[in-house]
Amino acid sequence: MNQMNETEVWEFVLLGFSDHPTLEPVLFSIFLFIYLLILLGNIGIIILAATDPHLQTPMYFFLQNLAFLNLCYTTAVIPKMLSNMILTKKVISYHMCMAQTYISLFMGAAECILLAVMAFDRFLAVCHPLRYTIIMNFQTCIRISAASWIVSFLVSVVPLYLSLPPLCAPYVINHVFCEAPVLLHMICTDTSLNELLMLVGSLGTLMLPFILILISYGYIIGAIIRIHSTSGRWKTFSTCSSHLTVVIIYYGTGMFMYMKPKSSYSAEHDKLISIFYSVINPLLNPIIYSFRNKEVKESLRRVFGINTLDKPY
């Protein structure tokens, strides 16, 4: 392989779905529709939580952060993916490729940490309801949110920027967008250290928040078991079910992509996994939080003027 200094690399060939040219027009329509739904759903969540006083709670404040994160992630990935489907020259500039790589790492780490923060929020609400409003006041939420974004940047973008070695020709990326596990296969030198750094980074950004989530839900399940009435148990669990669903979907795909060895690389499988956590997951998040959340559904009814009849007691 020819080694070239990274400053001399101007663009990469981004193959995307070029192996299936007849499907590209159909895929373009599907992904465009999905992207519009992502914009509508996540912007809707942000506006709804900002304007409805009933939703101005810590839970929905962090949900706004998650929706904003989903918008950033998908906007960095999907528009270029769409343009590649309709253009004959399927290329991506070096700087845009690096931007996609950094943003995907940054947003991925931020989502892991935010999901852990949201689990801790649910733990306080269920296990310490009397102290919840005192602990999770607005200033605390702002500090936790800011710390989450700063830590995510420091543990994801900075290490990659400092350790990314030169890449080798041919500069062909057999993927739907640029991300770290894919670029790992284009490194000229021995990648053992890079694989180790990625594994350590994944353990920090994926597993540590995941362990905190498991601990939080361990306490939550314990509190639910101690509730005597079935209706009380279900009501308490329903406040956490949306978040738990999102955690299972996100972590299932993220761990598969970032914690597997280089030897198990499969371009087609990796494309599907990447699409799931970068496109499908941001689409599902607002749907899950809307249809499985009583407060959001009631807020939507108020926005659209749909009045529910009071049931007689």
C-alpha positions as CSV (number, residue, x, y, z in Angstrom):
1,M,0.0,0.0,0.0
2,N,1.1,3.5,-0.7
3,Q,1.4,5.7,2.4
4,M,0.5,9.4,2.0
5,N,0.6,12.1,4.6
6,E,-2.9,12.9,5.8
7,T,-2.5,16.6,4.7
8,E,-2.3,15.4,1.1
9,V,-5.5,13.5,1.2
10,W,-8.3,15.6,-0.4
11,E,-11.2,13.2,-0.7
12,F,-12.3,9.6,-0.2
13,V,-14.5,7.4,-2.4
14,L,-17.6,6.7,-0.2
15,L,-19.2,3.6,-1.6
16,G,-22.4,3.6,0.5
17,F,-25.0,1.5,-1.4
18,S,-23.3,1.6,-4.8
19,D,-23.2,-2.2,-4.8
20,H,-27.0,-2.0,-5.3
21,P,-27.4,0.8,-7.9
22,T,-31.0,-0.2,-8.8
23,L,-32.0,0.2,-5.2
24,E,-30.5,3.6,-4.7
25,P,-33.5,5.7,-5.9
26,V,-35.8,3.7,-3.6
27,L,-33.3,4.0,-0.7
28,F,-33.0,7.8,-1.4
29,S,-36.8,8.2,-1.0
30,I,-36.9,6.1,2.2
31,F,-34.0,7.8,3.9
32,L,-35.3,11.3,2.9
33,F,-38.7,10.5,4.4
34,I,-37.0,9.1,7.6
35,Y,-34.8,12.2,7.9
36,L,-37.8,14.5,7.6
37,L,-39.6,12.4,10.3
38,I,-36.4,12.7,12.5
39,L,-36.4,16.5,12.1
40,L,-40.1,16.7,12.8
41,G,-40.1,14.4,15.8
42,N,-37.0,15.7,17.6
43,I,-37.6,19.4,16.9
44,G,-41.2,18.7,18.1
45,I,-39.9,17.2,21.4
46,I,-37.6,20.2,22.0
47,I,-40.3,22.8,21.3
48,L,-43.0,20.9,23.3
49,A,-40.8,20.5,26.4
50,A,-39.7,24.2,26.2
51,T,-43.2,25.6,25.8
52,D,-45.4,23.3,27.9
53,P,-45.1,24.1,31.7
54,H,-46.2,20.6,32.5
55,L,-43.0,19.2,30.7
56,Q,-40.5,21.6,32.3
57,T,-39.0,19.0,34.6
58,P,-35.5,17.4,34.8
59,M,-36.6,14.4,32.8
60,Y,-37.8,16.4,29.8
61,F,-34.8,18.8,30.1
62,F,-32.5,15.9,29.5
63,L,-34.8,14.6,26.8
64,Q,-34.4,17.9,25.0
65,N,-30.6,17.3,25.2
66,L,-31.1,13.9,23.7
67,A,-33.3,15.3,20.9
68,F,-30.8,18.0,20.1
69,L,-28.0,15.3,20.0
70,N,-30.1,13.2,17.6
71,L,-30.5,16.2,15.3
72,C,-26.8,16.9,15.2
73,Y,-25.9,13.3,14.6
74,T,-28.3,12.7,11.8
75,T,-27.6,16.0,10.1
76,A,-23.9,15.2,10.0
77,V,-24.6,11.8,8.4
78,I,-27.9,11.6,6.4
79,P,-27.6,14.6,3.9
80,K,-24.3,13.3,2.6
81,M,-25.7,9.8,2.5
82,L,-28.6,11.1,0.4
83,S,-26.4,13.1,-2.0
84,N,-24.2,10.0,-2.6
85,M,-27.3,8.0,-3.6
86,I,-28.1,10.4,-6.5
87,L,-24.6,11.5,-7.6
88,T,-22.5,9.4,-10.0
89,K,-19.3,10.6,-8.3
90,K,-19.5,9.1,-4.8
91,V,-16.9,11.0,-2.9
92,I,-16.5,12.8,0.4
93,S,-13.9,15.4,1.2
94,Y,-11.2,14.6,3.7
95,H,-12.4,17.4,6.1
96,M,-16.1,16.3,5.9
97,C,-15.1,12.7,6.5
98,M,-13.1,13.7,9.6
99,A,-16.0,15.9,10.7
100,Q,-18.4,12.9,10.4
101,T,-15.9,10.7,12.4
102,Y,-15.5,13.2,15.2
103,I,-19.2,14.1,15.4
104,S,-20.3,10.4,15.4
105,L,-17.8,9.7,18.3
106,F,-18.8,12.9,20.2
107,M,-22.6,12.3,19.8
108,G,-22.2,8.6,20.6
109,A,-20.3,9.3,23.8
110,A,-22.8,12.1,24.7
111,E,-25.8,9.8,24.2
112,C,-24.2,7.1,26.5
113,I,-23.6,9.7,29.2
114,L,-27.0,11.3,28.8
115,L,-28.8,8.0,29.0
116,A,-26.9,7.3,32.3
117,V,-27.9,10.7,33.6
118,M,-31.5,10.0,32.7
119,A,-31.4,6.7,34.5
120,F,-30.0,8.4,37.6
121,D,-32.8,11.0,37.3
122,R,-35.4,8.1,37.3
123,F,-33.6,6.5,40.3
124,L,-34.0,9.7,42.3
125,A,-37.6,10.2,41.2
126,V,-38.6,6.6,42.2
127,C,-36.4,5.9,45.2
128,H,-36.1,9.4,46.7
129,P,-39.3,11.2,45.7
130,L,-39.4,13.6,48.7
131,R,-35.9,14.9,48.0
132,Y,-36.1,14.7,44.2
133,T,-37.1,18.3,43.5
134,I,-34.5,19.6,45.9
135,I,-31.6,17.6,44.4
136,M,-32.6,17.9,40.7
137,N,-33.2,21.6,40.6
138,F,-32.7,23.7,37.4
139,Q,-29.1,24.7,38.3
140,T,-28.2,21.1,38.9
141,C,-29.6,20.0,35.6
142,I,-27.7,22.7,33.8
143,R,-24.4,21.7,35.4
144,I,-25.0,18.0,34.8
145,S,-25.9,18.7,31.1
146,A,-22.8,20.9,30.6
147,A,-20.6,18.3,32.3
148,S,-22.0,15.6,30.1
149,W,-21.2,17.4,26.9
150,I,-17.7,18.5,28.0
151,V,-16.7,15.0,29.2
152,S,-18.1,13.4,26.0
153,F,-15.9,15.7,23.9
154,L,-12.8,15.1,26.0
155,V,-13.1,11.3,26.0
156,S,-14.0,10.9,22.3
157,V,-12.8,13.7,20.0
158,V,-9.6,14.7,21.7
159,P,-8.0,11.2,21.9
160,L,-8.8,10.4,18.2
161,Y,-7.4,13.8,17.1
162,L,-4.2,13.2,18.9
163,S,-3.7,9.5,17.9
164,L,-5.1,9.2,14.3
165,P,-2.1,8.1,12.1
166,P,-1.7,8.5,8.4
167,L,-4.1,6.5,6.2
168,C,-3.2,4.3,3.2
169,A,-4.3,4.4,-0.4
170,P,-6.6,3.4,-2.1
171,Y,-8.8,5.9,-0.3
172,V,-12.0,3.9,-0.6
173,I,-14.5,3.7,2.3
174,N,-16.9,0.8,2.0
175,H,-19.5,2.3,4.3
176,V,-22.4,4.7,4.4
177,F,-20.5,7.4,6.3
178,C,-17.1,8.0,8.0
179,E,-16.7,6.6,11.5
180,A,-13.7,5.4,13.6
181,P,-14.1,1.6,13.2
182,V,-14.2,2.0,9.4
183,L,-11.1,4.3,9.2
184,L,-9.2,1.8,11.4
185,H,-9.0,-0.5,8.3
186,M,-7.3,2.3,6.3
187,I,-4.4,2.9,8.7
188,C,-1.0,2.2,7.2
189,T,0.8,1.1,10.3
190,D,0.1,-1.7,12.9
191,T,-3.3,-1.0,14.4
192,S,-2.9,-2.9,17.6
193,L,-2.5,0.2,19.7
194,N,-5.4,2.0,17.9
195,E,-7.6,-1.0,18.5
196,L,-6.6,-1.0,22.2
197,L,-7.3,2.7,22.5
198,M,-10.7,2.2,20.9
199,L,-11.5,-0.6,23.2
200,V,-10.5,1.4,26.2
201,G,-12.5,4.4,25.0
202,S,-15.5,2.1,24.4
203,L,-15.2,0.7,27.9
204,G,-15.2,4.2,29.2
205,T,-18.0,5.7,27.1
206,L,-20.1,2.6,26.7
207,M,-19.6,0.3,29.6
208,L,-19.1,2.8,32.5
209,P,-22.4,4.6,31.8
210,F,-24.1,1.2,31.1
211,I,-23.0,0.0,34.5
212,L,-24.4,3.1,36.1
213,I,-27.7,2.5,34.3
214,L,-27.8,-1.1,35.6
215,I,-27.1,0.1,39.1
216,S,-29.9,2.7,38.9
217,Y,-32.4,0.3,37.5
218,G,-31.4,-2.3,40.1
219,Y,-32.5,0.2,42.8
220,I,-35.6,1.1,40.8
221,I,-36.7,-2.6,40.4
222,G,-36.1,-3.0,44.1
223,A,-38.3,-0.1,44.9
224,I,-41.0,-1.3,42.5
225,I,-41.0,-4.8,44.1
226,R,-41.7,-3.2,47.5
227,I,-44.9,-1.5,46.2
228,H,-47.8,-3.6,47.2
229,S,-50.5,-2.7,44.6
230,T,-50.2,-3.9,41.0
231,S,-51.4,-0.6,39.7
232,G,-48.8,1.2,41.7
233,R,-46.1,-1.0,40.4
234,W,-47.2,-0.5,36.8
235,K,-47.5,3.3,37.2
236,T,-44.0,3.5,38.6
237,F,-42.5,1.2,35.9
238,S,-44.3,3.1,33.2
239,T,-42.3,6.3,34.1
240,C,-39.1,4.4,33.2
241,S,-40.2,2.1,30.4
242,S,-39.5,4.6,27.6
243,H,-36.0,5.3,28.8
244,L,-35.3,1.6,29.3
245,T,-36.4,0.8,25.7
246,V,-34.1,3.4,24.3
247,V,-31.2,2.1,26.4
248,I,-31.6,-1.5,25.1
249,I,-31.8,-0.4,21.5
250,Y,-28.9,2.0,21.6
251,Y,-26.5,-0.1,23.6
252,G,-27.3,-3.3,21.7
253,T,-26.1,-1.8,18.4
254,G,-23.4,0.5,19.8
255,M,-21.5,-2.3,21.7
256,F,-21.7,-4.6,18.6
257,M,-20.1,-1.9,16.4
258,Y,-17.4,-0.4,18.7
259,M,-16.3,-3.3,21.0
260,K,-15.7,-6.1,18.4
261,P,-12.2,-7.0,17.1
262,K,-11.0,-5.8,13.7
263,S,-10.9,-9.5,12.5
264,S,-14.7,-9.7,12.7
265,Y,-15.1,-6.9,10.2
266,S,-18.0,-7.3,7.7
267,A,-18.8,-4.3,5.5
268,E,-22.4,-5.1,4.8
269,H,-23.2,-6.0,8.4
270,D,-21.5,-2.9,9.7
271,K,-23.5,-0.7,7.3
272,L,-26.8,-2.1,8.7
273,I,-25.6,-1.7,12.3
274,S,-24.5,1.9,11.7
275,I,-27.7,2.8,10.0
276,F,-29.6,1.4,12.9
277,Y,-27.9,3.5,15.6
278,S,-27.4,6.6,13.5
279,V,-30.7,6.8,11.6
280,I,-33.3,4.4,13.0
281,N,-32.5,5.1,16.7
282,P,-33.0,8.9,16.3
283,L,-36.2,8.1,14.5
284,L,-37.5,5.8,17.3
285,N,-36.5,8.0,20.2
286,P,-39.3,10.7,19.9
287,I,-41.8,8.0,18.9
288,I,-41.0,5.9,22.0
289,Y,-41.1,8.9,24.3
290,S,-44.4,10.1,22.7
291,F,-46.5,7.0,22.4
292,R,-45.2,5.4,25.7
293,N,-45.4,8.6,27.8
294,K,-48.6,9.9,29.3
295,E,-47.3,13.4,29.8
296,V,-46.2,13.9,26.2
297,K,-49.4,12.5,24.9
298,E,-51.4,14.9,27.1
299,S,-49.2,17.8,26.0
300,L,-49.8,16.9,22.3
301,R,-53.6,16.8,23.0
302,R,-53.4,20.3,24.5
303,V,-51.3,21.6,21.5
304,F,-53.8,20.2,18.9
305,G,-56.8,21.2,21.0
306,I,-58.0,17.6,21.6
307,N,-59.9,17.5,24.9
308,T,-60.4,14.3,26.7
309,L,-63.6,13.8,28.6
310,D,-63.3,13.5,32.3
311,K,-64.2,10.1,33.5
312,P,-66.8,10.1,36.4
313,Y,-65.5,8.7,39.7
